[in-house]
């Protein structure tokens, strides 16, 4: 007899270790443990989502004939960690054999490796790109770029392909997906689910056990089972995917969701699979219900970026999350936790994150991520913040996006240039600047947008590293054409902003 370990992000029937185990002989082990909720202080909504989904998944397995040993967070004999629970169950059952699906995170992979038990780890087969395929593609490449990988995956899977050519003649339609959005009172909100009895019980438990974690546990409206996740997917494809592409980079203060899918939490915990998500988008396009720019933009997020960052994480190993190529060491500003800043864009994203455990990719990349990079914040602290506050955050997907794409801490392993911008980008793509204490059109002085000041300060202090980058050459030419007195004023005012941050005074 073996113990069959199922983690809270492995809730997929017929996949991974469940496809190999023997339901007549083996014992499924699932455990709600404090360590997984607190290795970073996860948002209450994420903890609620995972625990409620785990309880429902365990009940489904039992109904399907599996024997399940389930430990609740408040059980008196809870060992407090996944390794501790496996050791406790192994002793109780008189076995030293464990079957597991490879955990997504290096942290848990090491924990299983160090157990004094016979642990057999099965590959996680829920992804579209097997690890060997990614490793073979990456082998010998001086640079790895998502766009090249994405084309490989399009050919491998056939999504949006006409033979060996992309449908429509172009691989990437991102140039059509950069329009700002206008407020729309009739825009349909995302699918919401009322908490069932199981979820309400978990809500009460989380409110009691983690009262000081960042974010609001209620109102809670995530789906907590596969049926609910499928409903969310269908709702997105029907009502939002047609406009997803065009407005995917837009931001509105009064509309945090726009046309985004909000299915990443379900994908990352296994309630949905990437194949069925891409299939749904492909089918909607083939039926004429979704334009190509939206179908391609969405499939690129799943087939391209999601699979790519997983490959990067696996390829670079456990040291990836500790990188700091730019040597940034400033503490994360306190307003990332309390939203107390005059910058309307940052305040809106932080407040939205606290309420919903959600912000879309441009909010993460070009608002909170952009500011942290420009301000020289320690990327490890930025990484911990993103991992803590979002319902979809697991290190394998979050670390490459944060440390690689957002903070350039990997030195360009993931992206060819740092994603930095002045306030002009945020002004163009959002309505945040209308309600800001700063003036986005002002380039110097006390009322100038901090993004404007810090943008040039970042380029100036990292000139040696970036001036030879062809994608950044125009930025440096613009800086060099400025009057010397203006450059001095910009750097002086930017230094004043950074000094306030260092002193914990905020901006």
C-alpha positions in Angstrom: 0.0 0.0 0.0 1.2 3.5 -0.8 0.2 6.9 0.3 -1.0 9.0 -2.6 -0.2 12.7 -2.0 -2.6 15.3 -3.6 -1.6 18.9 -3.1 -4.0 21.9 -3.1 -2.9 22.9 -6.6 -3.2 19.3 -8.0 -7.0 19.1 -8.1 -7.3 17.3 -11.4 -9.1 14.0 -11.8 -7.4 11.4 -14.0 -4.1 13.3 -14.1 -0.7 12.9 -12.5 -0.4 10.4 -9.7 -4.2 9.6 -9.7 -3.8 8.0 -13.1 -1.1 5.6 -11.7 -2.5 4.8 -8.2 -4.7 1.9 -7.2 -7.9 3.0 -5.6 -8.5 -0.4 -4.1 -5.2 -0.5 -2.3 -3.7 2.9 -1.9 -4.7 5.8 0.5 -5.0 9.3 -0.8 -3.5 11.9 1.6 -4.7 15.5 1.6 -3.9 18.0 4.3 -4.7 21.6 5.1 -1.5 22.8 6.8 -0.4 26.1 8.4 2.9 26.0 6.6 1.4 26.3 3.2 -0.8 29.3 4.3 2.1 31.1 6.0 5.4 30.5 4.2 4.3 33.8 2.8 1.2 35.4 4.3 -1.3 34.5 1.6 -4.3 36.5 0.9 -7.3 35.2 2.9 -9.3 34.7 -0.4 -6.6 32.4 -1.8 -6.5 30.4 1.4 -10.3 30.1 1.4 -10.3 29.1 -2.3 -7.7 26.4 -1.9 -9.1 24.8 1.3 -12.7 24.8 0.1 -11.7 23.3 -3.2 -9.6 20.7 -1.5 -12.5 19.6 0.7 -14.8 19.3 -2.2 -12.2 17.4 -4.3 -11.6 15.0 -1.4 -15.4 14.3 -1.2 -15.5 13.7 -4.9 -12.7 11.1 -4.7 -14.5 9.4 -1.8 -17.7 9.3 -3.8 -15.7 7.7 -6.6 -14.4 4.9 -4.4 -11.0 6.2 -3.2 -10.0 5.9 0.4 -9.0 9.4 1.6 -7.2 10.5 4.7 -8.0 14.2 5.0 -6.6 16.5 7.6 -8.3 19.8 8.3 -6.5 22.9 9.4 -8.1 22.8 12.9 -7.6 19.1 13.5 -5.9 18.6 16.9 -3.3 16.2 15.5 -2.4 18.3 12.4 1.4 18.1 11.9 1.4 21.6 10.4 3.3 20.7 7.2 3.1 18.4 4.2 6.2 16.4 5.2 4.9 16.1 8.7 1.5 14.9 7.6 3.0 12.2 5.3 5.2 11.0 8.2 2.2 10.9 10.5 0.1 9.0 8.0 2.9 6.6 7.1 3.4 5.6 10.7 -0.4 5.2 11.2 -0.8 3.0 8.1 2.5 1.0 8.5 3.9 2.0 5.1 7.0 3.8 3.9 5.8 4.3 0.3 4.5 7.6 -1.1 3.3 8.3 -4.6 3.2 12.0 -5.6 2.8 14.2 -8.6 5.8 16.5 -9.0 5.1 19.7 -7.0 5.2 22.9 -9.0 7.5 24.6 -6.6 11.1 23.8 -5.8 10.4 24.3 -2.1 8.1 21.3 -2.0 10.2 19.2 -4.4 13.1 19.5 -1.9 10.8 18.7 1.0 9.7 15.4 -0.7 13.3 14.6 -1.6 14.4 14.9 2.0 11.7 12.7 3.5 12.9 9.4 5.1 10.3 7.6 3.0 10.3 5.9 -0.4 8.8 8.7 -2.5 8.0 8.0 -6.2 7.4 11.3 -8.0 5.3 11.2 -11.2 5.6 13.9 -13.9 2.9 16.6 -13.9 1.2 15.8 -17.2 -1.3 18.7 -17.1 0.8 21.1 -19.1 0.9 21.4 -22.9 4.7 21.4 -23.1 6.5 18.4 -21.5 9.7 19.4 -19.7 11.9 17.5 -22.1 10.4 19.4 -25.1 11.2 22.7 -23.4 14.7 21.6 -22.4 15.4 20.4 -26.0 14.1 23.7 -27.4 16.2 25.7 -24.9 19.4 23.6 -25.4 22.2 25.6 -27.1 20.2 28.9 -27.3 22.1 32.0 -26.3 18.8 33.7 -25.7 15.4 32.3 -25.1 12.4 34.3 -26.2 8.8 33.5 -25.6 7.7 34.5 -29.1 10.0 31.7 -30.6 8.7 29.2 -28.1 5.1 30.2 -28.8 5.5 29.5 -32.5 6.9 26.1 -31.7 3.8 25.4 -29.5 1.4 26.6 -32.1 2.9 24.1 -34.5 3.0 21.3 -31.9 -0.7 21.8 -30.9 -2.3 23.1 -34.1 -4.0 26.0 -32.3 -5.0 28.7 -34.8 -2.9 27.0 -37.6 -3.7 26.5 -41.2 -1.2 23.7 -42.1 2.2 25.0 -41.1 1.2 28.7 -41.2 -0.7 30.8 -38.6 -4.4 31.5 -39.4 -4.5 35.1 -40.7 -0.9 35.0 -41.8 0.5 36.5 -38.6 1.8 34.8 -35.5 1.2 37.6 -33.1 -1.6 40.3 -33.2 -0.5 42.2 -30.2 -0.5 45.5 -32.1 -4.3 45.2 -32.3 -4.6 44.7 -28.6 -3.5 48.0 -27.1 -6.6 50.2 -27.0 -7.7 52.1 -23.9 -11.2 51.4 -22.6 -14.1 53.6 -21.7 -16.4 53.2 -18.7 -19.3 51.0 -19.6 -22.2 50.6 -17.1 -23.5 47.7 -19.2 -20.3 45.7 -19.3 -21.1 42.3 -17.8 -19.3 41.5 -14.6 -17.4 38.2 -14.2 -19.3 35.1 -13.1 -19.8 35.1 -9.4 -20.6 32.2 -7.1 -22.4 32.4 -3.8 -20.5 30.5 -1.0 -22.0 27.0 -0.3 -22.0 25.5 3.2 -18.5 24.0 2.7 -17.1 27.4 1.6 -18.8 29.3 4.4 -17.3 26.9 7.0 -13.8 27.6 5.5 -14.4 31.3 5.5 -15.1 31.3 9.2 -12.0 29.2 9.8 -9.7 31.5 7.8 -11.1 34.6 9.4 -10.4 33.1 12.8 -6.9 31.7 12.0 -5.5 34.4 9.8 -7.1 37.7 10.9 -4.0 39.8 10.2 -3.2 38.7 6.6 -3.4 41.3 3.9 -6.7 41.5 2.1 -10.4 41.0 2.7 -11.8 37.4 3.1 -15.3 38.6 2.1 -17.2 39.1 -0.1 -16.1 35.7 -1.5 -17.3 34.8 -4.9 -14.7 32.4 -6.5 -15.8 29.0 -7.7 -14.5 26.2 -5.5 -15.1 23.1 -7.7 -14.7 22.0 -11.2 -18.3 22.6 -12.2 -18.1 26.2 -11.1 -14.7 26.7 -12.8 -16.2 25.4 -16.1 -19.1 27.9 -15.7 -16.6 30.7 -15.3 -14.8 29.6 -18.5 -18.0 29.4 -20.5 -19.1 32.8 -19.2 -15.8 34.4 -20.2 -15.8 32.8 -23.7 -19.4 33.9 -24.3 -19.4 37.4 -22.9 -15.8 38.6 -22.7 -13.4 36.8 -25.0 -14.7 38.7 -28.1 -13.4 42.0 -26.7 -10.6 40.6 -24.6 -7.8 41.1 -27.2 -8.7 44.7 -28.0 -8.8 45.9 -24.4 -6.5 43.5 -22.6 -3.9 46.2 -21.8 -6.5 48.8 -20.6 -7.1 49.9 -17.0 -10.0 51.6 -15.4 -10.3 52.8 -11.8 -14.0 51.8 -11.6 -13.8 48.5 -13.4 -11.0 46.2 -12.2 -12.0 43.3 -14.5 -12.9 44.7 -17.9 -12.9 41.7 -20.3 -10.3 39.5 -18.4 -11.0 35.9 -17.9 -10.3 35.5 -14.1 -9.7 31.8 -14.6 -6.0 31.7 -13.7 -6.7 30.5 -10.1 -8.6 27.6 -11.5 -6.0 26.7 -14.0 -3.2 26.9 -11.5 -4.9 24.7 -9.0 -6.0 22.1 -11.5 -9.8 22.7 -11.7 -9.3 23.6 -15.4 -6.7 22.4 -17.8 -4.8 24.5 -20.3 -5.9 22.3 -23.2 -9.6 22.7 -22.5 -9.2 26.4 -22.1 -7.4 26.8 -25.4 -9.9 24.4 -27.0 -12.7 26.7 -25.9 -11.1 29.7 -27.4 -10.3 27.9 -30.7 -13.9 26.7 -31.0 -15.3 30.1 -30.4 -13.1 31.5 -33.1 -13.9 28.8 -35.5 -17.6 29.4 -34.9 -17.2 33.0 -35.9 -18.0 34.3 -32.4 -14.6 35.6 -31.5 -12.3 37.7 -33.7 -8.8 36.4 -34.4 -7.0 39.2 -32.4 -8.9 38.1 -29.2 -8.5 34.4 -29.8 -4.8 34.7 -30.6 -4.1 37.1 -27.7 -5.8 34.8 -25.2 -4.3 31.6 -26.5 -0.9 33.3 -26.4 -1.4 33.9 -22.7 -2.0 30.2 -22.0 0.0 28.4 -24.7 2.8 31.0 -24.8 3.4 32.8 -21.6 2.1 30.2 -19.1 4.0 27.3 -20.6 7.1 29.4 -21.2 7.4 30.6 -17.6 6.9 27.1 -16.3 9.8 26.0 -18.6 12.0 28.8 -17.4 11.3 28.0 -13.7 12.1 24.3 -14.2 15.2 25.0 -16.3 16.8 27.5 -14.0 16.3 25.5 -10.8 15.7 26.5 -7.2 18.1 29.5 -7.3 16.0 31.4 -9.8 14.0 33.2 -7.1 17.1 34.5 -5.4 18.5 36.5 -8.4 19.1 40.2 -8.3 20.9 41.2 -11.5 20.5 44.9 -11.0 21.5 45.0 -7.4 18.4 46.6 -6.1 18.1 46.8 -2.3 15.4 49.3 -1.3 12.7 48.0 1.0 9.2 47.5 -0.5 7.2 50.7 0.3 4.5 50.4 2.9 1.9 51.6 0.5 2.0 48.2 -1.3 0.2 47.0 1.8 -2.0 49.9 2.9 -2.5 51.8 -0.4 -1.6 55.1 1.3 0.0 57.0 -1.6 -0.8 60.0 -3.7 -0.2 58.0 -6.9 -3.8 57.1 -8.0 -2.7 54.2 -10.2 -0.7 52.4 -7.4 -3.5 53.1 -4.9 -6.2 51.7 -7.2 -4.2 48.5 -7.9 -3.3 47.9 -4.3 -6.9 48.5 -3.1 -8.2 46.3 -5.8 -5.8 43.6 -4.9 -6.7 43.8 -1.2 -10.4 43.5 -2.1 -10.3 40.8 -4.8 -6.9 39.0 -4.6 -6.7 40.0 -8.3 -5.2 42.4 -10.7 -4.7 41.8 -14.4 -1.3 41.4 -16.1 -0.8 45.1 -17.1 -1.7 46.4 -13.7 0.9 44.0 -12.2 3.5 44.7 -14.8 3.2 48.4 -15.6 1.9 49.8 -12.3 3.1 48.0 -9.2 5.9 46.2 -11.0 7.0 49.2 -13.0 7.2 51.4 -9.9 9.1 48.8 -7.9 11.7 48.4 -10.7 12.1 52.2 -11.2 12.5 52.7 -7.5 15.1 50.0 -7.1 13.1 47.8 -4.7 14.7 44.5 -3.6 13.3 42.0 -6.1 13.0 39.3 -3.4 10.6 41.6 -1.5 8.7 42.3 -4.6 8.5 38.5 -5.3 7.2 37.8 -1.8 4.5 40.5 -2.2 3.2 39.1 -5.5 3.2 35.6 -4.1 1.3 36.7 -1.0 -1.4 38.8 -2.5 -2.9 37.1 -5.6 -5.2 34.1 -5.7 -3.5 32.7 -8.7 0.1 33.0 -7.4 2.3 29.9 -7.1 6.0 30.3 -7.3 6.5 28.4 -10.6 4.4 30.9 -12.4 4.8 34.0 -10.3 8.6 34.1 -9.9 9.5 34.2 -13.7 6.8 36.8 -14.3 7.9 38.9 -11.3 11.6 38.4 -11.1 12.2 37.9 -14.8 9.6 39.9 -16.7 8.7 42.6 -14.2 12.0 43.2 -12.2 14.7 42.1 -14.7 16.3 40.3 -11.7 17.3 37.4 -13.9 19.5 39.6 -16.1 17.4 39.0 -19.2 17.0 35.3 -19.2 13.2 35.7 -19.7 12.9 39.1 -21.4 15.1 41.1 -23.7 14.6 44.4 -21.9 13.2 45.8 -18.6 9.6 46.8 -18.7 9.8 50.4 -17.6 7.7 53.4 -18.6 7.0 56.9 -17.5 3.6 58.1 -16.5 2.6 58.7 -20.1 2.0 55.0 -20.7 -0.3 54.8 -17.7 -2.1 57.9 -18.8 -2.6 56.5 -22.3 -3.9 53.1 -21.1 -6.0 54.2 -18.1 -8.1 56.8 -16.4 -6.1 56.7 -13.2 -4.3 60.0 -13.8 -7.5 62.0 -13.6 -7.8 61.4 -9.8 -4.1 61.7 -8.9 -2.3 64.0 -6.5 0.5 64.3 -9.1 0.4 65.7 -12.6 1.4 63.3 -15.3 2.2 66.1 -17.8 4.8 67.6 -15.5 8.3 66.3 -15.8 10.0 68.0 -12.9 9.1 69.6 -9.6 7.2 68.5 -6.5 3.9 67.8 -8.4 5.5 65.8 -11.2 4.4 62.2 -11.6 6.9 60.0 -9.7 6.9 57.6 -12.7 8.3 60.5 -14.9 11.1 61.3 -12.6 12.1 57.7 -11.7 12.0 56.5 -15.3 14.9 58.7 -16.3 16.7 58.1 -13.0 16.5 54.3 -13.7 17.9 54.7 -17.2 20.7 57.0 -16.0 21.9 54.8 -13.1 21.8 51.6 -15.3 23.2 53.2 -18.4 26.2 50.9 -18.6 24.0 47.8 -18.7 21.3 49.0 -21.0 22.6 51.7 -23.5 23.8 49.0 -25.9 20.4 47.3 -25.9 18.8 48.0 -29.3 15.3 48.1 -27.8 16.4 50.9 -25.5 18.6 53.0 -27.7 15.9 55.5 -28.6 15.3 56.1 -24.9 18.9 57.0 -24.3 19.0 59.3 -27.4 15.9 61.1 -26.0 17.7 61.5 -22.6 20.9 62.8 -24.2 19.0 65.4 -26.3 17.6 67.0 -23.1 19.0 70.2 -21.9 21.7 69.5 -19.2 19.9 71.7 -16.7 16.7 69.7 -17.2 18.5 66.4 -16.8 20.0 67.7 -13.5 16.6 68.8 -12.3 15.0 65.4 -13.2 17.7 63.5 -11.3 17.5 65.9 -8.3 13.7 65.5 -8.0 13.9 61.7 -8.6 16.5 61.5 -5.8 14.2 63.4 -3.5 11.4 60.8 -4.2 13.9 57.9 -3.5 15.0 59.6 -0.3 11.4 59.8 0.9 11.0 56.1 0.1 14.2 55.2 2.0 12.9 57.1 5.0 9.6 55.3 4.9 7.7 58.5 4.1 6.1 57.3 1.0 5.0 59.3 -2.0 
